[in-house]
């Protein structure tokens, strides 16, 4: 693989394991009706704060629906992971 810097494989592995563990704990803590739905706050997608679930609008998928996409969704997805 061509990269600008050599890959730190052990470090990358540790980061991926940490992200997976955080996701597992987050999903386990969510109420079942909030798993797999888009959380909106003031019309913008966010990762919900587990202590404020009543403050969000939840949008679930629908047959023949579309996958929502926006710069806010991309930012929200990547925000917690920092720069590689």
N, C-alpha and C positions, 0 to 999 in steps of 0.2 A: 504494500500500500504506500503510495507516495504521500508524504506529509511534510509540512514545513519543519516540524520538530519530531524527534523520535517519540514514539508512543510509550507512555509509562503504563504498561499492561497491568501490573499489580495495582497501581493507583486507579486506573480506569475500572478495573474489576471491583475494587473497594467502593468507588463512587456508585457504580451500578447496583451493587448489593444494598448499599445504604438507601438509594432511591426506592428500590423494590420493597425493602422493609418498611420505610416510611409510608409508602402507598398501601401496603398490607394493613398496617396499624390504622391508617386513616379510614380505609374502607370498612374495617371491622367496627370502628367507632361510629360510623354513619348509620342512621336509621335505615332500614331496608327500603323504604319508599323514596329515599334520597340518593340511592346508589344508581348510577347510570343515567342520571339526568343532568341537564345543564342548569347551573345556579346563576341567577342574575341578581345584581344589586344595582338599582337605579338604571336598569336597562343594559348594564354591562356584565359580561360573563366574569365570574370570580370563582376561586376555590373557596367554598364556604367555611366560615369559622364555626366549629362544632358547638360553640356556646351561644351562637346567634342564629340558629337555623330558621327561626320564625321570621327573620328579617329579609329573607330571600324569596324571590319568585323562582319556582322550579319549572322547567320546560322538559317534558319527556319526548322521546321520539315517536314517530307515527309511521305506519306503512306509507310508502311512497313519499316520505318526507325527504328533506335535504339535510346534509350535514352542515351545521352552521360554521361559518368561517369569518374571521375578521382579525385585524391586527391585535385587538384586545384579547381574543381567545388565544392567539399564538403567544402573546406576552404573558398571559396568565399561566399557560402551560409551562413556559420556560423560566418563569420568574424564580421559582424556588431552587433551580439547579445551578445558578451562577454561571460564570464563564468557564468553559472547559479548559 
